[in-house]
Amino acid sequence: MNRNVLRVYLVEDDASISRALVALFESVKIEVCSFSDPAAFLEEFEKGSIQNGCILLDIRLPNMGGLELYQKMKKHTTLPVIFITAHGDIEMAVKAMKLGAFDFISKPFNNQILLQAVQRSFSLIPLANIISQFKTNLLTLTPREKEVLEYIIKGKMNKEISYMLDIALSTVEIHRSNLMKKLKIKNLSELIHYYLMAKEAAANEALLEKKPETY
């Protein structure tokens, strides 16, 4: 499997719906990997096999509900997730959206709307990958670099940071240069933009740590 190709990862236990969706995506040259068992999908996900694409996930699955599966994987991926819902599942779908899902599509499907949602989700993947890498790079910062970063995000100048941390101005400049290199950031506006997006993603992940509601 070519991991650089964008594809749809379909998790759907209804064989007839799965066949119809696979045929739809293949008709427009979109690769699709289908799973009828959420546990099998999760196993592949945990092995790192689910990359570069969007996840099309039925909100009601056997043994493990769609929301439960989403909560298990969301904090470990930035791939967009589109939920498949029935009429009575709208409340659950809205909850999923609040937790970071990209979209939800109700049965019976409008093929054009579904394809448009998938294409829109594909357009987000490069940015999602950047944010994921930025979050990983944040972990490489030293405690002092993290302190300097927090003050930079608050809009403080180097002289102010020097005073607040009681360190030399030249030391602040070194820390600033080092953290920009570690984060692979070109300028201040880019730093603030990605930092705030990473912070929002972390807040969503914190919500996902809460015990799922039972439906």
C-alpha positions in Angstrom: 0.0 0.0 0.0 1.4 3.4 -1.0 1.2 5.6 2.2 1.5 8.8 0.2 -1.9 8.2 -1.6 -4.9 9.8 0.1 -7.6 7.2 0.8 -10.8 6.6 2.6 -10.8 4.3 5.6 -14.3 3.0 5.9 -15.5 1.4 9.1 -19.0 0.0 8.4 -20.5 -3.3 9.6 -23.4 -3.3 7.2 -22.1 -5.3 4.2 -24.5 -3.8 1.6 -23.7 -0.2 2.7 -20.0 -1.0 2.6 -20.2 -2.4 -0.9 -22.1 0.6 -2.1 -19.6 3.0 -0.6 -16.6 1.2 -1.9 -18.1 1.2 -5.4 -18.9 4.9 -5.2 -15.4 5.8 -4.2 -13.8 3.6 -6.7 -16.0 5.1 -9.4 -14.2 8.5 -8.8 -10.7 6.9 -8.4 -10.6 7.3 -4.6 -8.8 4.4 -2.9 -10.8 2.9 -0.1 -9.9 0.4 2.7 -12.9 -1.1 4.3 -13.4 -2.7 7.8 -16.5 -4.4 9.1 -15.0 -4.9 12.6 -14.1 -1.8 14.6 -11.6 -3.9 16.6 -9.8 -4.9 13.4 -9.6 -1.3 12.3 -8.3 -0.2 15.8 -5.6 -2.9 15.5 -4.4 -1.5 12.2 -4.6 2.0 13.5 -2.4 1.1 16.5 0.1 -0.5 14.2 0.4 2.8 12.3 -1.2 1.5 9.1 -4.0 4.2 9.0 -2.3 7.2 7.4 -3.0 9.9 4.8 -6.7 10.0 4.3 -10.0 10.4 6.1 -11.9 8.0 8.3 -15.5 7.3 7.4 -17.0 5.8 10.6 -20.4 4.4 11.3 -21.5 5.9 14.6 -23.2 2.6 15.6 -21.0 -0.4 15.4 -21.1 -3.9 17.0 -19.1 -4.4 20.3 -17.5 -0.9 20.1 -19.6 2.2 19.2 -18.4 4.8 16.8 -17.9 7.4 19.5 -16.0 5.0 21.7 -13.7 4.1 18.8 -13.2 7.8 18.0 -12.2 8.5 21.6 -9.7 5.7 21.5 -7.9 7.0 18.4 -8.5 10.8 18.4 -5.7 11.7 20.7 -3.3 9.8 18.5 -4.2 11.1 15.1 -5.1 14.3 13.2 -6.8 12.5 10.3 -10.3 14.0 9.7 -13.2 11.7 10.7 -16.6 11.8 9.0 -19.4 9.9 10.9 -22.1 7.9 9.2 -25.4 8.4 11.1 -29.0 7.4 11.0 -31.8 9.9 11.7 -31.9 9.0 15.4 -28.1 9.5 15.8 -28.0 13.2 15.2 -27.4 14.1 18.9 -24.5 11.7 19.0 -23.1 13.2 15.7 -23.3 16.7 17.1 -21.4 15.5 20.2 -18.7 14.0 18.0 -18.4 17.3 16.1 -17.9 19.2 19.3 -15.1 16.8 20.1 -13.4 17.4 16.8 -15.0 15.2 14.1 -14.9 16.8 10.7 -18.4 16.1 9.6 -21.3 13.7 9.7 -23.4 12.3 6.8 -26.9 10.9 7.4 -28.4 7.8 5.8 -29.7 7.5 3.1 -26.6 9.1 1.5 -26.6 11.8 -1.1 -23.6 10.6 -3.1 -22.5 14.1 -4.2 -22.7 15.5 -0.6 -20.6 12.6 0.7 -18.0 12.9 -2.0 -17.8 16.7 -1.4 -17.3 16.1 2.3 -14.5 13.6 1.6 -12.7 16.0 -0.8 -13.0 18.8 1.8 -11.5 16.6 4.4 -8.6 15.7 2.1 -7.8 19.4 1.8 -7.2 19.6 5.5 -4.7 16.8 5.8 -1.5 18.7 5.0 -2.4 21.3 7.7 -3.3 18.5 10.1 0.1 16.8 9.5 1.9 20.1 10.2 0.0 20.6 13.5 0.8 17.0 14.5 4.5 17.5 13.8 4.4 20.9 15.6 3.0 19.2 18.7 5.7 16.5 18.5 8.4 19.2 18.2 7.0 21.0 21.3 8.1 18.0 23.3 11.7 18.6 22.4 11.9 22.0 24.1 13.7 22.4 27.3 11.8 23.8 30.4 13.5 27.2 29.9 12.6 27.2 26.2 9.0 26.5 27.1 9.0 29.4 29.5 10.4 31.7 26.8 7.8 30.4 24.3 4.9 31.1 26.7 6.0 34.7 27.0 6.5 35.0 23.3 2.9 33.8 22.7 1.7 36.4 25.3 3.3 39.1 23.1 6.3 39.9 25.3 9.5 41.4 23.8 12.9 39.9 24.4 13.8 42.6 27.0 10.6 41.9 28.9 11.3 38.2 28.9 14.8 38.8 30.1 13.5 40.8 33.1 10.7 38.4 34.0 13.0 35.4 33.9 15.9 37.2 35.4 18.3 36.1 32.6 20.5 38.0 30.2 19.0 39.4 27.0 21.5 37.4 25.0 20.3 34.2 26.7 16.7 35.0 25.8 17.8 35.5 22.2 19.6 32.1 22.2 16.6 30.3 23.6 14.3 32.0 21.1 16.5 31.0 18.2 16.8 27.4 19.5 13.1 27.0 20.0 12.3 28.3 16.5 14.7 25.8 15.0 13.3 22.9 17.0 9.8 23.8 16.1 10.8 24.4 12.4 9.1 27.7 12.4 10.1 30.6 10.1 8.5 33.6 11.8 6.6 34.9 14.8 3.1 34.9 13.1 3.6 31.3 12.0 4.7 30.4 15.6 1.6 31.9 17.1 -0.7 30.4 14.5 0.5 26.8 14.9 0.8 27.2 18.7 -2.8 28.2 19.1 -4.0 25.5 16.8 -2.0 22.9 18.7 -3.4 24.2 22.0 -7.0 23.9 20.6 -6.2 20.4 19.5 -4.9 19.6 23.0 -8.1 21.0 24.6 -10.2 18.7 22.4 -8.0 15.8 23.4 -8.6 16.7 27.1 -12.3 16.5 26.5 -11.9 13.1 25.0 -10.2 11.8 28.2 -13.6 12.1 29.9 -15.7 9.0 30.3 -17.9 8.5 27.2 -21.6 9.0 27.7 -23.8 5.9 27.3 -26.5 6.1 24.6 
